């Protein structure tokens, strides 16, 4: 190869390398967004059938979903879910092409502890039958029930580990209100299978505190993120991302720094007049998150 050709090849390599680090470059050498899977909860579609919900979630571009909000027709993993119902639910999810990854635990803490634990075990059994990875709990708003709740969660975490089901808690006021309460709950439960699915919108909704600041003391316990926006305490959360006060980019930076690996689950969006109109809003919220993650 002569000198002029070697110079041409060398200069071309340098130009390509320089382009890879230019702001806004789409080069293969650019740092990719965190590969956190983004799924969607069923909550925006509870006034429609579950069949319509599954179709809408899929049409919005999601491949995973969560059974967050039961309806009179669909108890999901609830204690009263009959075997025939669970078999039909499992078949419907499998046929939809969307994978269900979580279900919500519902538990009472004004009854004997043994009764509460039995109910939690039943729900975890249902989750395992459906192949769910996680079950989510919400804490308790009643100060006199906190000890009962945490004892039951310790039992649920241990049983969940046996069944290969993770037990996670989301910020929801009361015993799961913000960082101080969450750390106390984690320490009291004292089981590695009890972790946090962070909800920045709920930090604003229930406490009015800064979600980024509240995440930092607990980020090491976070294994999932429930995505919703919120403009003020007790304000509407069925809104489009970017219209409230959640600093999604700031939250994601803290998660990235802690080597969080997902999932992110979209919980809320503006509810339209039809399942398809709601799906369009859910799609927009997914695209908002994807764009934000590209900037983290």
C-alpha distance (Angstrom), angle and dihedral (degrees) to the residues before:
residue distance angle dihedral
X1 . . .
X2 3.80 . .
X3 3.79 124.3 .
X4 3.79 95.6 -102.0
X5 3.81 92.0 52.5
X6 3.81 92.0 47.2
X7 3.80 89.5 51.3
X8 3.83 90.8 50.6
X9 3.82 93.0 51.9
X10 3.82 92.2 44.5
X11 3.80 92.9 49.7
X12 3.79 91.3 47.7
X13 3.78 91.9 53.7
X14 3.80 91.4 49.2
X15 3.80 92.3 49.7
X16 3.81 91.0 49.9
X17 3.79 91.8 48.3
X18 3.79 91.1 49.1
X19 3.79 91.6 50.0
X20 3.80 90.1 53.9
X21 3.80 91.7 65.4
X22 3.77 99.9 39.1
X23 3.82 114.2 117.3
X24 3.78 110.4 -94.4
X25 3.80 92.7 14.5
X26 3.78 115.1 156.1
X27 3.79 91.8 -159.9
X28 3.76 120.5 139.8
X29 3.81 85.8 -115.6
X30 3.81 92.7 61.3
X31 3.81 115.7 109.8
X32 3.84 107.4 -98.4
X33 3.79 123.8 -133.3
X34 3.80 115.4 -95.6
X35 3.82 107.7 -78.0
X36 3.79 94.2 -125.7
X37 3.81 113.2 151.0
X38 3.80 114.3 -122.2
X39 3.79 117.8 -147.2
X40 3.80 135.0 166.9
X41 3.79 135.2 -124.6
X42 3.80 121.5 -133.8
X43 3.82 93.0 -122.0
X44 3.85 99.0 105.4
X45 3.84 92.2 57.2
X46 3.80 103.6 46.4
X47 3.83 93.1 120.1
X48 3.79 89.9 60.6
X49 3.80 131.9 60.7
X50 3.78 121.1 -81.1
X51 3.80 89.5 -117.3
X52 3.80 88.9 58.7
X53 3.81 89.8 44.9
X54 3.80 92.8 55.5
X55 3.80 92.0 47.2
X56 3.81 91.7 48.3
X57 3.81 93.9 48.8
X58 3.79 90.4 50.3
X59 3.81 92.6 47.0
X60 3.81 88.9 52.3
X61 3.80 88.7 62.2
X62 3.80 100.8 -102.3
X63 3.78 124.5 135.9
X64 3.82 97.4 -173.0
X65 3.79 133.2 45.5
X66 3.77 142.5 179.8
X67 3.80 130.9 -130.0
X68 3.79 94.0 -136.3
X69 3.80 106.8 143.1
X70 3.82 119.9 42.9
X71 3.80 120.4 -151.0
X72 3.82 131.7 -159.1
X73 3.80 87.6 -96.7
X74 3.80 96.7 42.2
X75 3.82 119.9 43.0
X76 3.83 88.6 170.5
X77 3.83 105.7 -167.8
X78 3.82 94.0 -7.8
X79 3.80 121.1 139.4
X80 3.81 90.6 -107.6
X81 3.82 95.0 53.6
X82 3.82 106.6 124.0
X83 3.81 121.4 -137.7
X84 3.80 90.8 -114.8
X85 3.80 90.9 52.2
X86 3.80 92.4 48.8
X87 3.80 91.8 49.6
X88 3.81 90.5 51.1
X89 3.80 91.5 46.2
X90 3.79 91.5 51.2
X91 3.80 91.2 49.9
X92 3.82 92.8 47.6
X93 3.79 92.3 51.4
X94 3.81 92.1 47.3
X95 3.82 91.4 50.3
X96 3.81 92.9 48.7
X97 3.80 96.8 66.3
X98 3.82 89.6 -128.5
X99 3.81 119.0 110.0
X100 3.82 119.4 -135.0
X101 3.81 110.7 -140.7
X102 3.80 105.9 171.1
X103 3.79 145.9 24.1
X104 3.79 133.0 -166.0
X105 3.79 124.9 -109.3
X106 3.80 117.8 -138.4
X107 3.79 115.2 -164.7
X108 3.80 138.0 170.0
X109 3.78 121.6 -140.7
X110 3.81 100.7 -174.0
X111 3.81 92.7 76.0
X112 3.83 132.5 70.4
X113 3.81 111.7 -60.6
X114 3.79 93.1 -124.1
X115 3.80 90.1 57.2
X116 3.80 91.7 50.7
X117 3.80 91.5 49.4
X118 3.80 92.0 49.9
X119 3.80 89.5 53.6
X120 3.79 92.3 49.2
X121 3.81 91.2 49.7
X122 3.81 90.1 52.2
X123 3.79 91.7 52.0
X124 3.80 92.1 47.7
X125 3.82 88.9 50.5
X126 3.81 88.5 53.7
X127 3.81 90.8 48.8
X128 3.79 91.0 50.8
X129 3.81 90.9 49.7
X130 3.81 89.5 53.9
X131 3.80 91.8 47.4
X132 3.80 94.4 -117.2
X133 3.78 117.9 165.4
X134 3.81 98.1 -152.1
X135 3.78 143.7 20.1
X136 3.78 119.1 -153.5
X137 3.79 128.9 -144.6
X138 3.79 129.3 -169.3
X139 3.78 108.2 -149.8
X140 3.79 121.6 -124.4
X141 3.79 132.7 -79.0
X142 3.82 93.5 -152.3
X143 3.82 115.1 89.2
X144 3.80 91.9 -157.0
X145 3.82 90.3 57.2
X146 3.82 99.4 48.6
X147 3.81 96.0 94.9
X148 3.82 91.1 47.9
X149 3.81 90.5 48.5
X150 3.80 94.8 49.9
X151 3.81 93.6 46.9
X152 3.79 89.6 51.9
X153 3.81 91.4 48.6
X154 3.81 90.9 52.8
X155 3.80 88.3 55.8
X156 3.81 91.8 44.4
X157 3.81 92.0 50.2
X158 3.79 92.0 52.2
X159 3.80 92.7 46.5
X160 3.79 91.3 45.3
X161 3.78 90.5 54.2
X162 3.81 89.1 55.2
X163 3.82 89.2 52.0
X164 3.84 94.7 42.7
X165 3.81 91.2 -115.0
X166 3.81 120.3 130.9
X167 3.81 118.3 -135.3
X168 3.80 111.9 -145.0
X169 3.80 134.8 175.9
X170 3.77 127.4 -148.6
X171 3.82 127.0 -154.6
X172 3.79 105.0 -94.2
X173 3.78 107.8 149.5
X174 3.80 127.3 -89.8
X175 3.80 112.5 44.2
X176 3.81 89.8 4.8
X177 3.80 97.8 39.5
X178 3.81 104.5 120.3
X179 3.80 141.8 -29.0
X180 3.82 98.1 -58.9
X181 3.79 94.0 51.0
X182 3.80 92.8 41.2
X183 3.81 93.8 52.4
X184 3.80 90.1 48.4
X185 3.82 90.1 51.1
X186 3.80 93.2 48.2
X187 3.80 91.8 49.8
X188 3.80 94.1 45.8
X189 3.82 93.8 49.1
X190 3.79 88.7 46.1
X191 3.80 98.1 -172.0
X192 3.83 126.8 123.3
X193 3.81 90.6 -138.7
X194 3.82 91.3 64.1
X195 3.79 110.6 82.8
X196 3.83 142.0 146.7
X197 3.79 134.3 -92.8
X198 3.79 99.4 -162.5
X199 3.81 120.2 -134.7
X200 3.81 111.7 -168.4
X201 3.81 92.4 -178.7
X202 3.80 91.6 55.9
X203 3.80 91.0 51.9
X204 3.80 87.3 62.3
X205 3.81 94.4 38.3
X206 3.80 96.8 51.5
X207 3.81 104.1 26.6
X208 3.82 110.2 15.0
X209 3.81 88.6 -132.6
X210 3.80 128.9 136.5
X211 3.84 108.7 -87.5
X212 3.81 93.3 -152.0
X213 3.81 93.5 52.6
X214 3.81 91.4 44.7
X215 3.79 91.9 51.0
X216 3.79 96.8 55.3
X217 3.86 97.7 70.9
X218 3.82 93.0 47.7
X219 3.81 104.6 32.2
X220 3.81 92.4 108.0
X221 3.82 88.2 65.6
X222 3.82 96.5 48.1
X223 3.81 116.6 109.3
X224 3.82 99.6 159.1
X225 3.80 141.4 21.4
X226 3.81 126.3 -137.4
X227 3.80 105.3 -153.8
X228 3.77 119.9 -144.7
X229 3.80 135.1 131.1
X230 3.80 126.7 -134.3
X231 3.79 131.9 -176.0
X232 3.82 101.1 -160.7
X233 3.81 142.1 -13.3
X234 3.82 111.7 -58.6
X235 3.80 92.2 2.4
X236 3.80 127.4 134.5
X237 3.81 114.9 -69.1
X238 3.80 97.8 -176.8
X239 3.79 89.5 92.5
X240 3.78 140.5 113.4
X241 3.78 118.6 -85.4
X242 3.77 113.2 -101.4
X243 3.81 93.7 34.2
X244 3.82 94.0 86.6
X245 3.80 133.4 51.3
X246 3.81 103.0 -92.9
X247 3.80 110.1 124.9
X248 3.80 95.4 -143.8
X249 3.79 93.2 176.0
X250 3.81 91.6 52.0
X251 3.80 91.4 48.2
X252 3.80 92.3 48.6
X253 3.80 91.7 49.7
X254 3.80 90.4 56.6
X255 3.81 91.0 46.9
X256 3.79 92.2 48.0
X257 3.80 90.8 50.3
X258 3.81 88.9 55.4
X259 3.84 91.7 49.9
X260 3.78 92.7 -113.5
X261 3.81 110.8 178.5
X262 3.77 103.6 -168.6
X263 2.92 159.9 -164.2
X264 3.79 108.7 -145.1
X265 3.80 112.3 -165.2
X266 3.80 121.0 -165.0
X267 3.79 106.1 -137.6
X268 3.79 103.1 173.5
X269 3.78 145.5 30.5
X270 3.77 136.2 151.4
X271 3.80 109.1 -68.5
X272 3.79 114.1 -126.4
X273 3.79 130.8 -159.4
X274 3.79 92.6 -95.8
X275 3.80 137.6 29.8
X276 3.81 89.3 -107.7
X277 3.81 93.4 51.3
X278 3.80 89.2 50.4
X279 3.81 89.5 47.7
X280 3.81 89.2 56.1
X281 3.80 89.1 56.2
X282 3.81 91.6 46.4
X283 3.80 89.1 50.9
X284 3.81 90.2 51.6
X285 3.81 90.6 51.9
X286 3.80 90.8 50.6
X287 3.80 90.5 50.6
X288 3.82 89.7 48.5
X289 3.80 89.9 55.7
X290 3.80 92.8 46.4
X291 3.78 91.4 51.4
X292 3.80 91.7 47.2
X293 3.79 91.8 49.6
X294 3.80 90.0 53.7
X295 3.80 87.6 60.9
X296 3.82 96.2 49.2
